[in-house]
Amino acid sequence: MSRRYSPDHKMLVLRLLAVNKGDAIRVSHFTGIPVRTIRDWDLQQRRAEAYRKAAMSPLSSRRQP
C-alpha cells in the first residue's frame, strides 16, 4: 500500500537529509519513510534544481556555429 506525503513533509525530510549529510538510512530510521522513497525525492529535487539552473543560464553561453 503506497502512502502519500504532503509537499511540506517531503521538504522537511529533504532538509533532514541535508543536515545528515545525505545519510538516507539514518533519515529513514528517524522518519519511518523507506530509504528508496527518500533517495527518489532527493534525486527528483536534484534534477529539478539542475533543470532550473540550465533554464536560467544566459543564451550567450550556447555554442555558436
N, C-alpha and C positions, 0 to 999 in steps of 0.2 A: 504494500500500500504506500503510495507516494504521499508526501506531505508538502504543503505549500508554506512558504515563508514570506513574510512581508518584505518589501524593499528596505525598510528601516532595519529589520532584523539581519538581512544579508549584509548591509553596510556595517553594522556593529560587529558581525562575525569577521568581516574582512579587516576591520580595524584591529580586532584581537589577533588576527593572523599577522598583521604588520608588526604589532607590539611583540609578538612571539617569534619574530624573525623568520616567518614563513613556515613554522612548525605546525603543519596541518594536523598531525596526530595529537599534539598537545591540545590544540583548539577543539578538536573533535571530542576528546575526553572531557574537556571542560563544558562544552555546549551540548553534547549528545547528538550532534549532527554528524552524519557519516563523512569520513575523510574524503571520499570521492566527490561528494557534493561540495565540500569546501574547496577542493582543488579545481573543480569545474567553475565555481564562482570566481576564483582567483584568475583563472585563465580567461574567462569572459571579460573581467574587468581590465586585464592587461591588453586584450585585443581591442576593446573599446577605447582605451587610452591611446593606443598606437594609431587607431583609425582617426581619432580626433586630432592627434599631433600631425598626422600626414595631411589631413584636410586643412589644417591651419598653416601649413608651410607655404611660403611665398611662391608665386608662379615662376619667379625668376630662377628658382632652383631646378626647374625642369631642364632636361637635356635639350640642347638646341641642335637643329640639323646642320 
